[in-house]
Amino acid sequence: MTTERRFACLAEDVAPGTAITVPGDPPIAVYHTEEGEFYATADTCTHEKWSLGSDSDLEGCEVTCPLHMARFDIRTGEALCFPATVALRTYATEIDDGKVFVVG
């Protein structure tokens, strides 16, 4: 099994407490927590087709989709409340020389 390592962004391009969408197939949301950690999940909310990297609220390690208020744990992808019932796919992140890579 081959593991893909994909350049996502520069670490400095994602302010703490925010997220971005990394275009591609599939698009991936990269989150930078207030604590300085980076996480990555599938960009699309599993309840409705909505970008979590481009339009969501990040609080701690929970992301909320503003469309119907579905919440997910960005560490595990777990759906935390209705209307979402399906977890997000998660990806490992690696920081190398100020660059964020998504692995998976």
C-alpha positions in Angstrom: 0.0 0.0 0.0 1.4 3.4 -1.0 0.9 6.3 1.3 0.6 9.6 -0.5 2.2 12.7 1.1 0.6 15.8 -0.3 1.8 19.4 0.2 -1.1 21.3 1.8 0.1 24.8 2.7 2.7 26.8 4.6 2.1 26.6 8.3 2.1 30.4 8.5 -0.7 30.6 6.0 -3.3 29.1 8.5 -3.8 31.3 11.5 -4.5 29.5 14.8 -8.2 28.8 15.3 -8.9 28.7 11.5 -9.1 26.2 8.7 -8.4 26.2 4.9 -9.4 24.0 2.0 -6.7 22.3 0.0 -8.1 21.7 -3.5 -7.6 18.4 -5.1 -9.2 15.0 -5.5 -10.5 14.8 -2.8 -10.4 18.3 -1.3 -9.1 18.3 2.3 -9.7 20.7 5.2 -6.6 21.6 7.2 -7.2 23.0 10.7 -4.8 24.9 12.9 -5.9 24.8 16.5 -5.3 27.6 19.1 -2.9 25.2 20.8 -0.8 25.1 17.6 -1.6 21.6 16.4 -2.5 20.8 12.7 -5.2 18.3 11.8 -6.8 17.3 8.4 -10.1 15.8 7.4 -12.2 15.4 4.3 -13.3 18.9 3.4 -17.0 18.1 2.8 -19.5 17.8 5.6 -20.9 14.3 5.6 -24.5 15.6 6.3 -24.7 18.0 3.4 -22.2 19.0 0.7 -20.5 21.9 2.4 -16.9 22.9 2.7 -15.5 22.7 6.2 -12.2 24.3 5.3 -13.7 27.3 3.6 -16.7 27.9 5.8 -16.8 26.5 9.3 -16.2 27.4 12.9 -13.3 25.8 14.8 -13.4 25.7 18.5 -10.7 23.6 20.2 -10.7 20.3 18.3 -14.3 20.6 17.2 -15.4 21.9 13.8 -19.0 23.1 13.2 -20.6 23.2 9.8 -22.7 26.4 9.7 -25.2 24.9 7.2 -27.1 22.8 9.8 -24.7 23.0 12.9 -23.3 19.5 12.5 -20.1 19.1 14.7 -17.1 16.8 14.2 -14.0 16.0 16.2 -11.1 16.9 13.9 -8.8 14.5 15.6 -10.9 11.4 15.0 -13.5 12.6 12.4 -16.3 11.5 14.7 -19.7 13.1 14.2 -20.6 14.6 17.5 -24.2 15.6 17.0 -27.2 15.4 14.7 -27.8 16.0 11.9 -24.4 14.4 11.0 -24.2 10.6 11.7 -21.3 9.7 9.4 -17.7 10.4 10.5 -15.3 12.5 8.4 -12.3 10.8 6.9 -9.1 12.0 8.7 -5.6 12.3 7.5 -2.3 12.5 9.3 -0.4 15.8 9.1 3.3 16.4 9.0 5.1 19.7 9.5 8.5 19.8 7.7 10.5 23.1 7.5 7.4 25.2 7.9 5.4 23.3 5.4 2.2 21.3 6.2 1.8 18.0 4.5 -1.3 15.7 4.5 -0.6 12.0 4.6 -3.0 9.3 3.6 
